[in-house]
Amino acid sequence: MIKVQNLKKVYGKGKMATHALKGVSLEVNSGEFVAVMGRSGSGKSTLLHLLGLLDSPTDGEIYLNGNNILKLSAEQQANFRLSQLGYVFQEFSLLTEMTIWENVYIPAMCLGRADQYRQKDRDILVTIGLEACLNRYPYEISGGEQQRASIARAIMNQPKILFADEPTASLDVNSARNVLELFKKLNRESNQTIVMVTHEPEDKKYVDRVIWLSEGQISET
């Protein structure tokens, strides 16, 4: 599902250059739940942003679901992101003026699938345990519920790959556990491929495999 070859990312130039990634190569199989771990500054989020087409590498190749994504035009990459990738971030990024139902519905609207996915939206919220929050606004529910809503939004378009960047960092222990168990449920029941950046050692028990980064390089898998 994911194949990366000699991926590099350099910020800045000359003496001020920062080598965030120094030739990373890896593979993630379809249906795997993988964690990317390492110390702060090791390149975890940089790698996730490159894999998710949120940033461009300095060098290297990225293949997602058989597609050489760096060969795609900007418009093609945007369509690929919307139709095949899902994102969950530390900050929930829900629109405060919209209900939870409306927030989850946004990706379907962007793909022109509003009518087709109207019932699916409700079904996802029920599956994730937010049926009681359909018509509430983000500020009316807890942080854990908001993160669940952001996960529902991320999987609305049935992405091939779900990327999660420190998804539990802003949550209390119980809410974090609930979110991780939800990821595991999606992985097991829907064969959802998930790549998650985390710094919490206890998160290892939820995933199939850990990719360790150290100073921009893979140190262990």
Secondary structure, 3 states (H helix, E strand, C coil): CEEEEEEEEEECCHHHCEEEEEEEEEEECCCCEEEEECCCCCCHHHHHHHHCCCCCCCEEEEEECCEEHHHCCHHHHHHHHHHHEEEEECCCCCCCCCCHHHHHHHHHHHCCCHHHHHHHHHHHHHHHCCHHHCCCCHHHCCHHHHHHHHHHHHCCCCCCEEEEECCCCCCCHHHHHHHHHHHHHHHHHHCCEEEEECCCHHHHHHCCEEEEEECCEEEEC
